Amino acid sequence: MTRPSFGRLPPARKAPRAAPRLATPVAPRTTERPVPWDEATWLAAIPPVLDAVGLSLSPEQLGQLARYMGLLSHWNATYNLTALRSAPDMLSHHLADCLAVLRPLMAQLDAGANVAPGKGGAPLRLLDVGSGGGLPGVVLAICCPNLHISCVDTVGKKAAFIRQVAAELRLPHLRGEHARVEQLTGRYDLITSRAFASLADFVALTRQQLTPGGVWMAMKGKLPDDELAALPSDVEVFHVEHLQVPGLDAERCLIWLRLKPGLPAD
């Protein structure tokens, strides 16, 4: 606090003592934490989001989403799975953000030509790179139970959380992998990421894991023109979809990439 200035005092009067410096008030430290939602609250909050993105899920899938978000909120306090703590923020920034990609994803799967099916009728394999707490991998596993989904993360506790979710929600086709993506030996028909890296790095780090004819699906915010310009010459963008995420006032887009026809994945 700045000492007040009174100017020059008249000589006939004795200068008063300076007033004692007042301490600057300190705001009390708060230990208040965001109130987590129970499963019933999640069950009530999710259907409007599904309606807004044009999805219809079974009661079992709705229950699995509610349980997953409850688990994510609960274990986030201990394992720091995501930076967000507020349930409404987790609904809009995480769950709704992931649900918004479901219709574009299903459209590409239905198109068939843009996503190579597993050989010999095998299930399509999807890799979620830098999955963290399972976004979008767990959401996709719940909504598309026929997909075989692996969520890879370099943080062991996050991969362990994915495995716990798979067990508790009875998602037999969901796996949690603790590794660097470059170390994975499997091949995948579709590789996705959400806020993982630049497009060029995403492609470079995962091209060894992409099956011939496979595709990348990158979840981005604003269309990254600089990242698109930095892509290698053998990679092409074959579709870009701008997304409307309910409850989120921010730009989102989905970028689909593949190796140019006639070129090997490695």
N, C-alpha and C positions, 0 to 999 in steps of 0.2 A: 504494500500500500504506500503511495507517495505521500511524503510529509507535506502538509499544506503550507503555503507561503503567505505571510502577512505583510510583506513589504518592510520599510524602515519605520521603527517606532519613534514617537516624539521623545526628545531628550529629557523632558521634565518628568517622565514616568518611567518607572522601572519595568524592564521587559519581563513579561510573565514567563513562567517556566513552560517549556515546550510540552505539549500534550503527549502522553505516552502513546507509542505506536500501537495501533490496534492489530491484533492478529487476524489474518485473512481467514474467513470461515472455511472449514474443510468439509466437503460433502461426506456424509457418513458412508462407509463402505457397505455395499449391499451384497448379500449372499443369495438373493432371490434368483431362482432358476425358472426357466420357462416351464409351465405346467404341461406335462405330457398328456396326450390324448389316450384314453382307454380304447379297447377294441370296438366298443359300441360307437364311440365318436368317430373313429375312422370309417366304420361301416356306413355311417350316415353321411360322411363327407365325400366319399369316393363316387357314388352314383352320379351326382351332378357333373363331375369331371368326365366320366364315361360318356354321358349324354352329349357333352360339349365337343368331344373328339369323335363321336359317332361310333362308339364301341358298345358291344353287348356281351357281357360275361355271365357265366353261370353263377349261382349262389356260392358254389364251392370256390370258384376263382375269386369272387369278391371277398369271401372270408379269408382266403390266402393272402390277398393284397393287404387287408386290414391287419392280419397277424404279422405279416412281414414289416409293415411300417411301425407296428408296435415294438417288434424286436429291434428294428433299426434305431428307434428312439431310445429304447432301454439301454442297449449296449453302446450307444454313441457316447454316453456320459463316461464310460470306462475306457473304451477303445478308440475314441476320436475317429469314428468312421466317416463323418462328414462335418464340415465346419458349421452347418446350420443346426440350431437347437430348437427353434420355434416350430411347433407342429404345423401351423398354417403356412409357414415358409417351406417346410419340407413337403407339404402337399403340392404347392404351386411350383416350386423350383426343382423338385426332385421327381415326385410321382407323376404329376401332370406332364412334366417335360418328357418323361419316358413314355407315358401312354400316348402322347401325341405322335410318336413314330410308328405306332402299331398298324394303322391303316396303310401308310405308304409301304411299310415292310410287307404286309400281306399282299398288297397289289403287285409288288415285285416278285414275291414267291409264286403268286398265281400266274404271272406272266411267263414264268418258266425259263424263257430264253435268257433272261438277265441274271439268273442265279442258277448255277449248275446243281442239279440234284445229286444226292449221293450215288455212287456207282452201284449198279445192281439193285436199285431200289432201296439202298440204305438211307436212313434218316439224314436230313440235312444237318450239318455240323456248323455251329456258330461260335465264334470266339469274341469275348468282350474284353478288350485290352484296357488295363488300368481301371478295373471295375470298382475298386474301392469297396463300398458297402453293398455292391450289387446293382448298381445303376448304370446301364439299363438291364444287365444280365438277368437278375432275379425277376424283374417285372416281365421280361420277355419269356422266361421259363414258365411263369404262371399263366400268361395269356396265350402262349403257343406251346402247349405241353408236348407236342410231337417233335419239336426241335431239340437237338442234343447241344446243350450250351455249356461252355467252359468259361469261367471268369478268372482271369489271371491278374495277379497284383504282386508287386515286390514286397509288400508288407505282410508278414506272416499272419498277424492277428486279423487282418481283413479277409484273407483267404480262408482262415479258420471260421470266421463268421459266416461266410458263404456256405461252407460245409454244414454248419449248424442249422442254417436256414433250410437247406436241402433236406436235412433229416427231419426237422420239426414240421415242415410243410409237406413232407412226402413228395418231393420233386426228384424222382429217380434219374432224370436226364440232366440234372444240374450238378456241375462240378466246380470246386474252388481250387485253383492252382496257385501255389506260392512259388513264383519264379519270375525271372525276366522273360519277356515274350520271346526274345531271340533264342532262349534255351529250350523252348518247346519243340518237340519232335513231331507232333501230329500235324495233320493238314485239315484245313477248314474251308467250307464252301462260302461262308460269309464271315467277314471280320469287321467288327464295329468298335467304336470308341466314342467317349463323351468327355470333352475337355481334357484330352490326353496329351496331345502334342500337335505340332503343325502338320498339315497334310503331307508334306514331303517326308517328315520324320516318321509319321504313322505308316506310310507306305514302305519306306525303307526298312523299318524295324519288323514288318510283318509279311513281306512278300515271300519269304521262304516258307511261311505257313499257309499260304493261299493255294488252294487246289487249282488245277487248270480249269479255266472257265469260271472261277470264283470271283466274288466282288467284295469291295470295301463299302461300308456304310458309315460315314463320318457325321456325328451330331455336332453342329456348330451353332454359334450365335449369329452375329451378322455375317453375311456372305464375305469370306476372307479373300478378296481379290488378289492380295499379295501372295497368299499361300497357293492359290490356284496357279498363279504365274510361275511359282517356284517348283511345280511338279516336274518329275523327270519326263523326258520325251516319250517314253514307252507306256505312260499311264494316261488314260483319258477319262474325263468326266462325262458320263453318259446321261446323267439326270440330276437336277437340283430341284428340291421341293422346299418352298417356304412354309413354315409351320405357324399355326396359331395355337399358343398354349394357354388354356383357360387359367385366369387368375394371375397371369404373368405379363407385365407390360414391358416386353423386351423382344428383340428380334431373334428368331430361331430358324435354322434351315437344316436340311438333310442333304448331304452330298454323296452321290453314288459314283464310285470309280471302279475301273477295271484295267487290266493290261490290254493294250491294243491287240486286236485279233491277229493270230498267227505268231504271237510272241510267247515264250515259256514263262512260267511264274518265277523261275529262278534263273 
